[in-house]
C-alpha cells in the first residue's frame, strides 16, 4: 500500500466522470443529485471547495489515474512518503 493525499476541488468539477471510472473506491456521484462528483470519506480543511483524504490506499494506481484523467485538473494526488505529486502530470 502507498500513503497518499487526495485533494479534490469540487468547484472545478464539470461532472465528466473520469474519476469515478478510474477510482470507484474514492469517487462517487454527488449526493446533491448533480452530475458532479464527491470524494468519499473526505474533509474540508480550509477552503470549502477543497476536500482532502489521506491514508494508505489498497490500489494506488486508481487515485493516480483519476487525477491524470480529470479533464479540468480538479484532483491532485501526492505521495506522502516521498512528497512527489503523482497527478496531475
C-alpha positions as CSV (number, residue, x, y, z in Angstrom):
1,X,0.0,0.0,0.0
2,X,1.0,3.6,-0.6
3,X,0.3,6.5,1.6
4,X,-1.5,9.2,-0.5
5,X,-3.1,12.6,-0.1
6,X,-6.0,13.1,-2.4
7,X,-7.1,16.7,-2.9
8,X,-10.4,17.3,-4.8
9,X,-11.5,20.8,-5.8
10,X,-15.3,20.4,-6.2
11,X,-15.6,23.9,-7.6
12,X,-13.6,22.8,-10.7
13,X,-15.7,19.6,-11.3
14,X,-17.7,19.5,-14.5
15,X,-19.1,16.0,-14.0
16,X,-17.1,14.3,-16.7
17,X,-16.9,11.2,-14.6
18,X,-13.4,10.0,-15.5
19,X,-12.5,10.0,-11.8
20,X,-15.5,7.7,-11.0
21,X,-14.5,5.3,-13.8
22,X,-10.8,5.4,-12.7
23,X,-11.3,5.1,-9.0
24,X,-14.8,4.0,-7.8
25,X,-13.3,3.4,-4.3
26,X,-12.8,7.1,-3.7
27,X,-15.1,8.9,-6.1
28,X,-18.9,8.7,-6.4
29,X,-21.8,10.8,-7.8
30,X,-22.5,13.8,-5.6
31,X,-25.3,13.3,-3.0
32,X,-26.9,16.6,-4.1
33,X,-28.3,14.9,-7.2
34,X,-26.0,16.8,-9.6
35,X,-23.7,15.2,-12.2
36,X,-20.7,16.3,-10.2
37,X,-18.5,14.1,-8.0
38,X,-17.7,13.7,-4.3
39,X,-14.6,12.3,-2.6
40,X,-15.7,9.6,-0.2
41,X,-14.6,9.9,3.5
42,X,-13.0,13.3,2.9
43,X,-12.9,16.5,4.9
44,X,-12.7,20.2,4.2
45,X,-9.6,21.7,5.8
46,X,-9.5,25.4,5.0
47,X,-11.2,26.0,1.6
48,X,-14.9,25.0,1.5
49,X,-14.4,23.7,-2.1
50,X,-11.3,21.5,-1.4
51,X,-11.9,18.1,0.0
52,X,-8.9,16.1,1.4
53,X,-8.4,12.4,2.1
54,X,-5.2,10.9,3.4
55,X,-4.0,7.4,4.1
56,X,-2.8,4.1,2.7
57,X,-4.5,3.1,-0.5
58,X,-5.0,-0.6,-1.4
59,X,-5.0,0.2,-5.2
60,X,-2.6,3.2,-5.5
61,X,-2.9,3.3,-9.3
62,X,-6.6,4.2,-9.0
63,X,-6.4,7.7,-7.5
64,X,-3.4,8.5,-9.6
65,X,-5.3,7.5,-12.8
66,X,-8.3,9.6,-11.6
67,X,-6.0,12.6,-11.2
68,X,-4.4,12.1,-14.6
69,X,-7.7,11.6,-16.5
70,X,-9.6,14.5,-14.9
71,X,-10.1,17.0,-17.8
72,X,-10.2,20.1,-15.6
73,X,-7.4,19.0,-13.2
74,X,-9.7,19.1,-10.1
75,X,-7.8,16.2,-8.5
76,X,-4.3,16.4,-7.0
77,X,-2.5,13.2,-5.7
78,X,0.6,13.5,-3.5
79,X,2.7,10.5,-2.3
80,X,3.1,11.4,1.4
81,X,6.1,9.2,1.7
82,X,8.2,11.0,-1.0
83,X,6.3,14.3,-1.4
84,X,6.0,13.6,-5.2
85,X,3.0,14.9,-6.9
86,X,1.7,11.9,-8.9
87,X,-1.2,13.8,-10.6
88,X,-1.9,15.9,-12.5
89,X,1.1,15.4,-14.7
